[in-house]
Amino acid sequence: MKCPICGNEHTGKLSKSRYFCSDCFIEIFYSKSRELKILKILEDGTAFPVSMIEK
């Protein structure tokens, strides 16, 4: 899967339908309703939806 944030084509596969971009530190997956979900992984391991992160 290509990272929707930075375009990295070398995302890692975490499970059958979850991917991780090591450049952006995000987790990418599709919800049961086929909606693309992106979570930002913070240094302490917590994850937040990208829309909730302040820039």
N, CA, C, O and CB atoms as a CASP TS submission, in Angstrom:
PFRMAT TS
TARGET T0000
AUTHOR 0000-0000-0000
METHOD Language model
MODEL 1
PARENT N/A
ATOM      1  N   MET     1       0.847  -1.177   0.000  1.00  0.00           N
ATOM      2  CA  MET     1       0.000   0.000   0.000  1.00  0.00           C
ATOM      3  C   MET     1       0.888   1.234   0.000  1.00  0.00           C
ATOM      4  O   MET     1       1.913   1.276   0.681  1.00  0.00           O
ATOM      5  CB  MET     1      -0.961   0.001   1.218  1.00  0.00           C
ATOM      6  N   LYS     2       0.488   2.229  -0.764  1.00  0.00           N
ATOM      7  CA  LYS     2       1.201   3.505  -0.825  1.00  0.00           C
ATOM      8  C   LYS     2       0.670   4.426   0.266  1.00  0.00           C
ATOM      9  O   LYS     2      -0.542   4.531   0.454  1.00  0.00           O
ATOM     10  CB  LYS     2       1.049   4.165  -2.225  1.00  0.00           C
ATOM     11  N   CYS     3       1.566   5.091   0.982  1.00  0.00           N
ATOM     12  CA  CYS     3       1.173   6.003   2.054  1.00  0.00           C
ATOM     13  C   CYS     3       0.399   7.184   1.471  1.00  0.00           C
ATOM     14  O   CYS     3       0.881   7.845   0.551  1.00  0.00           O
ATOM     15  CB  CYS     3       2.416   6.499   2.836  1.00  0.00           C
ATOM     16  N   PRO     4      -0.804   7.455   2.001  1.00  0.00           N
ATOM     17  CA  PRO     4      -1.588   8.576   1.488  1.00  0.00           C
ATOM     18  C   PRO     4      -1.064   9.945   1.929  1.00  0.00           C
ATOM     19  O   PRO     4      -1.496  10.968   1.398  1.00  0.00           O
ATOM     20  CB  PRO     4      -3.015   8.427   1.925  1.00  0.00           C
ATOM     21  N   ILE     5      -0.143   9.976   2.891  1.00  0.00           N
ATOM     22  CA  ILE     5       0.409  11.238   3.385  1.00  0.00           C
ATOM     23  C   ILE     5       1.666  11.634   2.616  1.00  0.00           C
ATOM     24  O   ILE     5       1.731  12.732   2.063  1.00  0.00           O
ATOM     25  CB  ILE     5       0.723  11.132   4.878  1.00  0.00           C
ATOM     26  N   CYS     6       2.662  10.755   2.577  1.00  0.00           N
ATOM     27  CA  CYS     6       3.950  11.111   1.973  1.00  0.00           C
ATOM     28  C   CYS     6       4.232  10.412   0.644  1.00  0.00           C
ATOM     29  O   CYS     6       5.167  10.785  -0.066  1.00  0.00           O
ATOM     30  CB  CYS     6       5.051  10.794   2.934  1.00  0.00           C
ATOM     31  N   GLY     7       3.440   9.410   0.305  1.00  0.00           N
ATOM     32  CA  GLY     7       3.644   8.701  -0.949  1.00  0.00           C
ATOM     33  C   GLY     7       4.644   7.561  -0.873  1.00  0.00           C
ATOM     34  O   GLY     7       4.963   6.956  -1.897  1.00  0.00           O
ATOM     35  N   ASN     8       5.147   7.253   0.319  1.00  0.00           N
ATOM     36  CA  ASN     8       6.091   6.157   0.511  1.00  0.00           C
ATOM     37  C   ASN     8       5.471   4.851   0.006  1.00  0.00           C
ATOM     38  O   ASN     8       4.383   4.470   0.435  1.00  0.00           O
ATOM     39  CB  ASN     8       6.493   6.033   2.008  1.00  0.00           C
ATOM     40  N   GLU     9       6.169   4.168  -0.909  1.00  0.00           N
ATOM     41  CA  GLU     9       5.654   2.912  -1.456  1.00  0.00           C
ATOM     42  C   GLU     9       6.124   1.699  -0.657  1.00  0.00           C
ATOM     43  O   GLU     9       5.762   0.567  -0.979  1.00  0.00           O
ATOM     44  CB  GLU     9       6.078   2.765  -2.907  1.00  0.00           C
ATOM     45  N   HIS    10       6.921   1.925   0.373  1.00  0.00           N
ATOM     46  CA  HIS    10       7.472   0.827   1.162  1.00  0.00           C
ATOM     47  C   HIS    10       6.868   0.795   2.559  1.00  0.00           C
ATOM     48  O   HIS    10       7.592   0.769   3.555  1.00  0.00           O
ATOM     49  CB  HIS    10       8.991   0.948   1.253  1.00  0.00           C
ATOM     50  N   THR    11       5.549   0.798   2.630  1.00  0.00           N
ATOM     51  CA  THR    11       4.895   0.698   3.932  1.00  0.00           C
ATOM     52  C   THR    11       4.977  -0.735   4.417  1.00  0.00           C
ATOM     53  O   THR    11       4.985  -1.672   3.619  1.00  0.00           O
ATOM     54  CB  THR    11       3.419   1.168   3.858  1.00  0.00           C
ATOM     55  N   GLY    12       5.040  -0.902   5.728  1.00  0.00           N
ATOM     56  CA  GLY    12       5.099  -2.230   6.307  1.00  0.00           C
ATOM     57  C   GLY    12       3.705  -2.759   6.576  1.00  0.00           C
ATOM     58  O   GLY    12       2.795  -1.996   6.900  1.00  0.00           O
ATOM     59  N   LYS    13       3.540  -4.053   6.443  1.00  0.00           N
ATOM     60  CA  LYS    13       2.253  -4.686   6.678  1.00  0.00           C
ATOM     61  C   LYS    13       2.201  -5.181   8.123  1.00  0.00           C
ATOM     62  O   LYS    13       3.010  -6.015   8.528  1.00  0.00           O
ATOM     63  CB  LYS    13       2.014  -5.853   5.678  1.00  0.00           C
ATOM     64  N   LEU    14       1.250  -4.664   8.892  1.00  0.00           N
ATOM     65  CA  LEU    14       1.098  -5.059  10.292  1.00  0.00           C
ATOM     66  C   LEU    14       0.210  -6.289  10.441  1.00  0.00           C
ATOM     67  O   LEU    14       0.461  -7.146  11.289  1.00  0.00           O
ATOM     68  CB  LEU    14       0.523  -3.907  11.102  1.00  0.00           C
ATOM     69  N   SER    15      -0.818  -6.369   9.622  1.00  0.00           N
ATOM     70  CA  SER    15      -1.737  -7.505   9.617  1.00  0.00           C
ATOM     71  C   SER    15      -2.357  -7.592   8.233  1.00  0.00           C
ATOM     72  O   SER    15      -1.888  -6.945   7.296  1.00  0.00           O
ATOM     73  CB  SER    15      -2.840  -7.363  10.727  1.00  0.00           C
ATOM     74  N   LYS    16      -3.399  -8.382   8.103  1.00  0.00           N
ATOM     75  CA  LYS    16      -4.044  -8.588   6.807  1.00  0.00           C
ATOM     76  C   LYS    16      -4.494  -7.284   6.163  1.00  0.00           C
ATOM     77  O   LYS    16      -4.427  -7.142   4.942  1.00  0.00           O
ATOM     78  CB  LYS    16      -5.228  -9.510   6.962  1.00  0.00           C
ATOM     79  N   SER    17      -4.951  -6.336   6.967  1.00  0.00           N
ATOM     80  CA  SER    17      -5.493  -5.103   6.397  1.00  0.00           C
ATOM     81  C   SER    17      -4.941  -3.825   7.035  1.00  0.00           C
ATOM     82  O   SER    17      -5.504  -2.748   6.837  1.00  0.00           O
ATOM     83  CB  SER    17      -6.982  -5.112   6.529  1.00  0.00           C
ATOM     84  N   ARG    18      -3.858  -3.928   7.790  1.00  0.00           N
ATOM     85  CA  ARG    18      -3.264  -2.753   8.436  1.00  0.00           C
ATOM     86  C   ARG    18      -1.826  -2.573   7.973  1.00  0.00           C
ATOM     87  O   ARG    18      -1.062  -3.531   7.846  1.00  0.00           O
ATOM     88  CB  ARG    18      -3.320  -2.883   9.976  1.00  0.00           C
ATOM     89  N   TYR    19      -1.481  -1.302   7.724  1.00  0.00           N
ATOM     90  CA  TYR    19      -0.154  -0.961   7.221  1.00  0.00           C
ATOM     91  C   TYR    19       0.442   0.148   8.071  1.00  0.00           C
ATOM     92  O   TYR    19      -0.276   0.880   8.753  1.00  0.00           O
ATOM     93  CB  TYR    19      -0.216  -0.536   5.737  1.00  0.00           C
ATOM     94  N   PHE    20       1.776   0.264   8.022  1.00  0.00           N
ATOM     95  CA  PHE    20       2.480   1.271   8.809  1.00  0.00           C
ATOM     96  C   PHE    20       3.498   1.976   7.929  1.00  0.00           C
ATOM     97  O   PHE    20       4.282   1.322   7.241  1.00  0.00           O
ATOM     98  CB  PHE    20       3.169   0.635  10.042  1.00  0.00           C
ATOM     99  N   CYS    21       3.494   3.309   7.946  1.00  0.00           N
ATOM    100  CA  CYS    21       4.496   4.098   7.223  1.00  0.00           C
ATOM    101  C   CYS    21       5.544   4.564   8.233  1.00  0.00           C
ATOM    102  O   CYS    21       5.232   5.318   9.155  1.00  0.00           O
ATOM    103  CB  CYS    21       3.837   5.325   6.477  1.00  0.00           C
ATOM    104  N   SER    22       6.773   4.119   8.058  1.00  0.00           N
ATOM    105  CA  SER    22       7.844   4.478   8.992  1.00  0.00           C
ATOM    106  C   SER    22       8.357   5.894   8.741  1.00  0.00           C
ATOM    107  O   SER    22       9.064   6.443   9.586  1.00  0.00           O
ATOM    108  CB  SER    22       8.998   3.479   8.882  1.00  0.00           C
ATOM    109  N   ASP    23       8.021   6.496   7.605  1.00  0.00           N
ATOM    110  CA  ASP    23       8.413   7.882   7.347  1.00  0.00           C
ATOM    111  C   ASP    23       7.498   8.852   8.097  1.00  0.00           C
ATOM    112  O   ASP    23       7.966   9.847   8.650  1.00  0.00           O
ATOM    113  CB  ASP    23       8.379   8.179   5.832  1.00  0.00           C
ATOM    114  N   CYS    24       6.200   8.565   8.115  1.00  0.00           N
ATOM    115  CA  CYS    24       5.207   9.453   8.749  1.00  0.00           C
ATOM    116  C   CYS    24       4.808   9.008  10.155  1.00  0.00           C
ATOM    117  O   CYS    24       4.198   9.779  10.896  1.00  0.00           O
ATOM    118  CB  CYS    24       3.968   9.531   7.886  1.00  0.00           C
ATOM    119  N   PHE    25       5.146   7.767  10.530  1.00  0.00           N
ATOM    120  CA  PHE    25       4.712   7.154  11.783  1.00  0.00           C
ATOM    121  C   PHE    25       3.185   7.131  11.871  1.00  0.00           C
ATOM    122  O   PHE    25       2.596   7.553  12.866  1.00  0.00           O
ATOM    123  CB  PHE    25       5.306   7.912  12.987  1.00  0.00           C
ATOM    124  N   ILE    26       2.560   6.625  10.801  1.00  0.00           N
ATOM    125  CA  ILE    26       1.113   6.491  10.794  1.00  0.00           C
ATOM    126  C   ILE    26       0.728   5.042  10.512  1.00  0.00           C
ATOM    127  O   ILE    26       1.471   4.296   9.874  1.00  0.00           O
ATOM    128  CB  ILE    26       0.484   7.433   9.750  1.00  0.00           C
ATOM    129  N   GLU    27      -0.445   4.665  11.000  1.00  0.00           N
ATOM    130  CA  GLU    27      -1.042   3.374  10.712  1.00  0.00           C
ATOM    131  C   GLU    27      -2.206   3.625   9.768  1.00  0.00           C
ATOM    132  O   GLU    27      -2.995   4.545   9.981  1.00  0.00           O
ATOM    133  CB  GLU    27      -1.504   2.639  12.020  1.00  0.00           C
ATOM    134  N   ILE    28      -2.313   2.819   8.738  1.00  0.00           N
ATOM    135  CA  ILE    28      -3.324   2.992   7.700  1.00  0.00           C
ATOM    136  C   ILE    28      -4.164   1.712   7.637  1.00  0.00           C
ATOM    137  O   ILE    28      -3.616   0.610   7.599  1.00  0.00           O
ATOM    138  CB  ILE    28      -2.663   3.311   6.306  1.00  0.00           C
ATOM    139  N   PHE    29      -5.480   1.858   7.626  1.00  0.00           N
ATOM    140  CA  PHE    29      -6.354   0.693   7.471  1.00  0.00           C
ATOM    141  C   PHE    29      -7.733   1.136   7.007  1.00  0.00           C
ATOM    142  O   PHE    29      -8.069   2.319   7.054  1.00  0.00           O
ATOM    143  CB  PHE    29      -6.460  -0.096   8.795  1.00  0.00           C
ATOM    144  N   TYR    30      -8.519   0.175   6.562  1.00  0.00           N
ATOM    145  CA  TYR    30      -9.902   0.438   6.168  1.00  0.00           C
ATOM    146  C   TYR    30     -10.825  -0.102   7.255  1.00  0.00           C
ATOM    147  O   TYR    30     -10.635  -1.211   7.753  1.00  0.00           O
ATOM    148  CB  TYR    30     -10.232  -0.209   4.781  1.00  0.00           C
ATOM    149  N   SER    31     -11.828   0.699   7.615  1.00  0.00           N
ATOM    150  CA  SER    31     -12.802   0.282   8.620  1.00  0.00           C
ATOM    151  C   SER    31     -13.745  -0.743   8.002  1.00  0.00           C
ATOM    152  O   SER    31     -13.689  -1.005   6.800  1.00  0.00           O
ATOM    153  CB  SER    31     -13.595   1.503   9.172  1.00  0.00           C
ATOM    154  N   LYS    32     -14.602  -1.315   8.824  1.00  0.00           N
ATOM    155  CA  LYS    32     -15.574  -2.293   8.333  1.00  0.00           C
ATOM    156  C   LYS    32     -16.504  -1.687   7.291  1.00  0.00           C
ATOM    157  O   LYS    32     -17.021  -2.393   6.425  1.00  0.00           O
ATOM    158  CB  LYS    32     -16.389  -2.852   9.489  1.00  0.00           C
ATOM    159  N   SER    33     -16.716  -0.369   7.379  1.00  0.00           N
ATOM    160  CA  SER    33     -17.569   0.320   6.409  1.00  0.00           C
ATOM    161  C   SER    33     -16.759   0.804   5.194  1.00  0.00           C
ATOM    162  O   SER    33     -17.234   1.635   4.420  1.00  0.00           O
ATOM    163  CB  SER    33     -18.277   1.513   7.080  1.00  0.00           C
ATOM    164  N   ARG    34     -15.536   0.278   5.031  1.00  0.00           N
ATOM    165  CA  ARG    34     -14.658   0.594   3.896  1.00  0.00           C
ATOM    166  C   ARG    34     -14.187   2.047   3.867  1.00  0.00           C
ATOM    167  O   ARG    34     -13.864   2.581   2.805  1.00  0.00           O
ATOM    168  CB  ARG    34     -15.370   0.285   2.610  1.00  0.00           C
ATOM    169  N   GLU    35     -14.149   2.679   5.034  1.00  0.00           N
ATOM    170  CA  GLU    35     -13.655   4.050   5.132  1.00  0.00           C
ATOM    171  C   GLU    35     -12.171   4.002   5.494  1.00  0.00           C
ATOM    172  O   GLU    35     -11.772   3.278   6.406  1.00  0.00           O
ATOM    173  CB  GLU    35     -14.468   4.875   6.190  1.00  0.00           C
ATOM    174  N   LEU    36     -11.353   4.781   4.771  1.00  0.00           N
ATOM    175  CA  LEU    36      -9.921   4.828   5.048  1.00  0.00           C
ATOM    176  C   LEU    36      -9.684   5.514   6.387  1.00  0.00           C
ATOM    177  O   LEU    36     -10.175   6.619   6.617  1.00  0.00           O
ATOM    178  CB  LEU    36      -9.162   5.565   3.915  1.00  0.00           C
ATOM    179  N   LYS    37      -8.936   4.863   7.267  1.00  0.00           N
ATOM    180  CA  LYS    37      -8.603   5.415   8.584  1.00  0.00           C
ATOM    181  C   LYS    37      -7.092   5.586   8.673  1.00  0.00           C
ATOM    182  O   LYS    37      -6.333   4.721   8.237  1.00  0.00           O
ATOM    183  CB  LYS    37      -9.129   4.493   9.738  1.00  0.00           C
ATOM    184  N   ILE    38      -6.664   6.708   9.241  1.00  0.00           N
ATOM    185  CA  ILE    38      -5.243   6.986   9.421  1.00  0.00           C
ATOM    186  C   ILE    38      -5.029   7.402  10.867  1.00  0.00           C
ATOM    187  O   ILE    38      -5.661   8.339  11.356  1.00  0.00           O
ATOM    188  CB  ILE    38      -4.742   8.095   8.432  1.00  0.00           C
ATOM    189  N   LEU    39      -4.130   6.695  11.548  1.00  0.00           N
ATOM    190  CA  LEU    39      -3.814   6.991  12.939  1.00  0.00           C
ATOM    191  C   LEU    39      -2.352   7.409  13.048  1.00  0.00           C
ATOM    192  O   LEU    39      -1.476   6.775  12.461  1.00  0.00           O
ATOM    193  CB  LEU    39      -4.104   5.767  13.845  1.00  0.00           C
ATOM    194  N   LYS    40      -2.094   8.460  13.786  1.00  0.00           N
ATOM    195  CA  LYS    40      -0.727   8.906  14.065  1.00  0.00           C
ATOM    196  C   LYS    40      -0.247   8.175  15.311  1.00  0.00           C
ATOM    197  O   LYS    40      -0.927   8.192  16.337  1.00  0.00           O
ATOM    198  CB  LYS    40      -0.652  10.469  14.256  1.00  0.00           C
ATOM    199  N   ILE    41       0.908   7.538  15.236  1.00  0.00           N
ATOM    200  CA  ILE    41       1.486   6.824  16.362  1.00  0.00           C
ATOM    201  C   ILE    41       2.494   7.750  17.033  1.00  0.00           C
ATOM    202  O   ILE    41       3.458   8.183  16.403  1.00  0.00           O
ATOM    203  CB  ILE    41       2.156   5.481  15.907  1.00  0.00           C
ATOM    204  N   LEU    42       2.274   8.049  18.297  1.00  0.00           N
ATOM    205  CA  LEU    42       3.155   8.938  19.039  1.00  0.00           C
ATOM    206  C   LEU    42       4.296   8.163  19.690  1.00  0.00           C
ATOM    207  O   LEU    42       4.284   6.933  19.705  1.00  0.00           O
ATOM    208  CB  LEU    42       2.366   9.703  20.098  1.00  0.00           C
ATOM    209  N   GLU    43       5.267   8.870  20.220  1.00  0.00           N
ATOM    210  CA  GLU    43       6.449   8.235  20.819  1.00  0.00           C
ATOM    211  C   GLU    43       6.116   7.274  21.955  1.00  0.00           C
ATOM    212  O   GLU    43       6.802   6.269  22.145  1.00  0.00           O
ATOM    213  CB  GLU    43       7.385   9.293  21.332  1.00  0.00           C
ATOM    214  N   ASP    44       5.057   7.583  22.713  1.00  0.00           N
ATOM    215  CA  ASP    44       4.697   6.714  23.838  1.00  0.00           C
ATOM    216  C   ASP    44       3.812   5.545  23.419  1.00  0.00           C
ATOM    217  O   ASP    44       3.372   4.769  24.268  1.00  0.00           O
ATOM    218  CB  ASP    44       3.994   7.520  24.907  1.00  0.00           C
ATOM    219  N   GLY    45       3.544   5.409  22.115  1.00  0.00           N
ATOM    220  CA  GLY    45       2.773   4.287  21.606  1.00  0.00           C
ATOM    221  C   GLY    45       1.285   4.555  21.461  1.00  0.00           C
ATOM    222  O   GLY    45       0.559   3.713  20.931  1.00  0.00           O
ATOM    223  N   THR    46       0.817   5.703  21.918  1.00  0.00           N
ATOM    224  CA  THR    46      -0.597   6.011  21.761  1.00  0.00           C
ATOM    225  C   THR    46      -0.882   6.389  20.308  1.00  0.00           C
ATOM    226  O   THR    46       0.000   6.851  19.584  1.00  0.00           O
ATOM    227  CB  THR    46      -1.021   7.151  22.718  1.00  0.00           C
ATOM    228  N   ALA    47      -2.126   6.183  19.906  1.00  0.00           N
ATOM    229  CA  ALA    47      -2.530   6.463  18.532  1.00  0.00           C
ATOM    230  C   ALA    47      -3.718   7.412  18.524  1.00  0.00           C
ATOM    231  O   ALA    47      -4.654   7.267  19.310  1.00  0.00           O
ATOM    232  CB  ALA    47      -2.876   5.160  17.786  1.00  0.00           C
ATOM    233  N   PHE    48      -3.662   8.379  17.627  1.00  0.00           N
ATOM    234  CA  PHE    48      -4.737   9.357  17.483  1.00  0.00           C
ATOM    235  C   PHE    48      -5.126   9.467  16.021  1.00  0.00           C
ATOM    236  O   PHE    48      -4.258   9.411  15.150  1.00  0.00           O
ATOM    237  CB  PHE    48      -4.314  10.737  18.039  1.00  0.00           C
ATOM    238  N   PRO    49      -6.418   9.622  15.732  1.00  0.00           N
ATOM    239  CA  PRO    49      -6.814   9.874  14.329  1.00  0.00           C
ATOM    240  C   PRO    49      -6.115  11.132  13.824  1.00  0.00           C
ATOM    241  O   PRO    49      -5.977  12.102  14.568  1.00  0.00           O
ATOM    242  CB  PRO    49      -8.370  10.024  14.198  1.00  0.00           C
ATOM    243  N   VAL    50      -5.681  11.126  12.587  1.00  0.00           N
ATOM    244  CA  VAL    50      -4.932  12.239  12.026  1.00  0.00           C
ATOM    245  C   VAL    50      -5.707  13.535  12.130  1.00  0.00           C
ATOM    246  O   VAL    50      -5.093  14.580  12.345  1.00  0.00           O
ATOM    247  CB  VAL    50      -4.579  11.964  10.582  1.00  0.00           C
ATOM    248  N   SER    51      -7.013  13.524  11.991  1.00  0.00           N
ATOM    249  CA  SER    51      -7.810  14.750  12.040  1.00  0.00           C
ATOM    250  C   SER    51      -7.794  15.414  13.409  1.00  0.00           C
ATOM    251  O   SER    51      -8.133  16.592  13.520  1.00  0.00           O
ATOM    252  CB  SER    51      -9.231  14.452  11.647  1.00  0.00           C
ATOM    253  N   MET    52      -7.404  14.680  14.466  1.00  0.00           N
ATOM    254  CA  MET    52      -7.405  15.226  15.829  1.00  0.00           C
ATOM    255  C   MET    52      -6.056  15.811  16.217  1.00  0.00           C
ATOM    256  O   MET    52      -5.943  16.430  17.274  1.00  0.00           O
ATOM    257  CB  MET    52      -7.794  14.149  16.822  1.00  0.00           C
ATOM    258  N   ILE    53      -5.046  15.635  15.405  1.00  0.00           N
ATOM    259  CA  ILE    53      -3.699  16.081  15.742  1.00  0.00           C
ATOM    260  C   ILE    53      -3.542  17.548  15.347  1.00  0.00           C
ATOM    261  O   ILE    53      -3.843  17.943  14.221  1.00  0.00           O
ATOM    262  CB  ILE    53      -2.627  15.200  15.036  1.00  0.00           C
ATOM    263  N   GLU    54      -3.063  18.342  16.304  1.00  0.00           N
ATOM    264  CA  GLU    54      -2.816  19.756  16.020  1.00  0.00           C
ATOM    265  C   GLU    54      -1.470  19.912  15.351  1.00  0.00           C
ATOM    266  O   GLU    54      -0.504  19.236  15.705  1.00  0.00           O
ATOM    267  CB  GLU    54      -2.878  20.600  17.307  1.00  0.00           C
ATOM    268  N   LYS    55      -1.413  20.812  14.378  1.00  0.00           N
ATOM    269  CA  LYS    55      -0.159  21.030  13.656  1.00  0.00           C
ATOM    270  C   LYS    55       0.513  22.269  14.157  1.00  0.00           C
ATOM    271  O   LYS    55       1.588  22.627  13.675  1.00  0.00           O
ATOM    272  CB  LYS    55      -0.395  21.133  12.155  1.00  0.00           C
TER
END
